[in-house]
Amino acid sequence: MSWLFGINKGPKGEGAGPPPPLPPTQPGAEGGGDRGFGDRPAPKDKWSNFDPTGLERAAKAARELEHSRECGGAGRAGGGRSGRAGEAGTLALAAPRRCRQPLPGRDCAPGAPPAGAVSRAGRIGLLPSPFCSSPAVRSGSGYAKDALNLAQMQEQTLQLEQQSKLKEYEAAVEQLKSEQIRAQAEERRKTLSEETRQHQARAQYQDKLARQRYEDQLKQQQLLNEENLRKQEESVQKQEAMRRATVEREMELRHKNELLRVEAEARARTKAERENADIIREQIRLKAAEHRQTVLESIRTAGTLFGEGFRAFVTDWDKVTATVAGLTLLAVGVYSAKNATLVAGRFIEARLGKPSLVRETSRITVLEALRHPIQVSRRLLSRPQDALEGVVLSPSLEARVRDIAIATRNTRKNRSLYRNILMYGPPGTGKTLFAKKLALHSGMDYAIMTGGDVAPMGREGVTAMHKLFDWANTSRRGLLLFVDEADAFLRKRATEKISEDLRATLNAFLYRTGQHSNKFMLVLASNQPEQFDWAINDRINEMVHFDLPGQEERERLVRMYFDKYVLKPATEGKQRLKLAQFDFGRKCSEVARLTEGMSGREIAQLAVSWQATAYASEDGVLTEAMMDTRVQDAVQQHQQKMCWLKAEGPGRGDEPSPS
């Protein structure tokens, strides 16, 4: 019935052999050594191709056999045998394997079932006579072989369980080996890490020792060098001391020798003079007599020559006359040359030079013509300009100054006497500008001086004042002498505390301006005319008051300076200045309304500040907001100036009239 259990048996009549013994466990396998069960595969036997489904087929065959016997009508004995056969089958399934070799203490032959199984099978009558001699057993010997096969199958099942346990054990051993390998690798890694750390520490320590050793060597070398240097210095000092001692000794010996030589020479000279005293006295006497004789002969010879010459000169009247005429001509020539040089110098200075008091002039000098020939030629070829061009005044004042300009021009044409003019008023109202325009309109030259330059000259002030008027009288076209800040030196002599030098300069000025002249025209400008000396007021022919500009004049000034400093540079495109889009006329009218009480100079400075603001911007564009900002700043500055002016006290001539 081997086909029921899927077992390939050997030759017919041979029983199934016992399962192979378990392989011996090698030492160290449990400890995870290098050798164990994992080193070679498990041994194969003839049970390796066992089919597990054979158990089911065996159980099925046993049930069919029992069913066939029940159907055969066996008797009670048969039923008893059948029951015993089932018991025998059960015992056979539980029986152990056959013995391949006799075991000690057991009565079992090789290839026979164990004794326990045989005895149990014999009691139920399933084994044949060779195993048991009971008749009951011999009657059921037909089932003994099946029972034995079942016992073998049970044994095979147990062997398979043992093999599965053995494989589990081998898997556990393999896991232990892998864990041991992992532990060994981790231990090896830790060992390598520790060895690396130890090597690094050893290398660092060796490097530290090397550095310390090198530093010690450097220190030793430095100490050695210092010691050598000290020894060298000591040696040099010793050598220097020896050389100095040698030199001192040499100098001392030389000095002693020199003293001995001088002493010996003096002693020898004294001895020689003592011995030759009479000879020396005789030589001195002879030399003195010879010198006296020579001097007397020289005097006698010179007197004779001069006497004979004078006698010959006196007796010859032609020589006497020629000598006197020559000396006279020589004296006249020296005196004439000296005075002519002085006169020529003053003439050249008056004609070509410029007095020290003059700050600015339109007169053309030789030096200026050489320096700026083009400008000089343009000035000579230029025509007279309008006296009020670029000057913004009130209508009444404009009509008055225009009459003055026309009268001055006609006076020059008719070579009549010029009138002296005083222009007074707040600063920045156009006094200096009108004076220049007046000179250019009338075809005259102008010269500008300031009163503050007179006081520092001291004693030279009188001379400088006379040179100024001498220079003015040499002008062929006529000169307009403009004295700015005249109140600085034309003060009252009776009440003001002025120095003697300034008083003398004022007297010289009064002397030169006492009469009207057709060579120069005197124009005075002052912010405080009440401080003038009364003699100055007597020399003034006409006084003109320049007041602050009104609403219309301010608007004209704003438009003029806006066009000059902002609009023209923006339209020409030569400069970095551009204008934003806004109504220029409306803005100029608004600025004129806001700048009430400001002078023309302050309005010009406001326009210049607009230009500077545009230059300071990133894109160079002047906007309406920038103009408003600068106007507000200018108004605040003007108000601050007025506060300072009021703090000085009332009664000032330059204080602007209330608006």
Buried (B, 14 or more C-beta within 10 A) or exposed (E): BEEBBBBEBEEEEEBBBBBBEEEEEEEEBBEBEEEBBBEEEBEEBBBEEBEEEBBEBBBEBBEEBBEEBEEEEEEEEBEBBBEBBBBBBBBBBEBBBBBBEEEEEEEBEEBBBBEBBBBBBBBBBBBBEEBBEBEBBBBBBEBBBBBBBBBBBBBBBEBBEEBEEBEEBBEEBBEBBEEBEEEEEEEEEEEEEEEEEEEEEEEEEEEEEEEEEEEEEEEEEEEEEEEEEEEEEEEEEEEEEEEEEEEEEEEEEEEEEEEEEEEEEEEEEEEEEEEEEEEEEEEEEEEEEEEEEEEEEEEEEEEEEEEEEEEEEEEEEEEEEEEEEEEEEEEEEEEEEEEEEEEEEEEEBBEBBBBBBBEBBBBBBEEBBEEEEEEBEEEEEEEEEEBBEEBBBBEEBBEBBBEBBEBBBEBBEEEEEBBBBBBBBBBBBBBBBBBBBBBBBBBBBBBBBBBEBBBEBBEEBBEBBBBBBBBBBBBEBBBBBBBBBBBBBBBBBEEEEBEEBBBBBBBBBBEBBEEBBBBBBBBBBBBBBEBBBEBBEEBBEEEBEBBBBBEEBBBBBBBBBBBBBBBEBBEEEEEEBBBEEEEBEEBBBBBBEBBBBBBBBBBBBBBBBBBEBBEEBEEEBBBBEBBBBBBEEBBEBBEEBEEEBEEEEEEBBBBBEEE
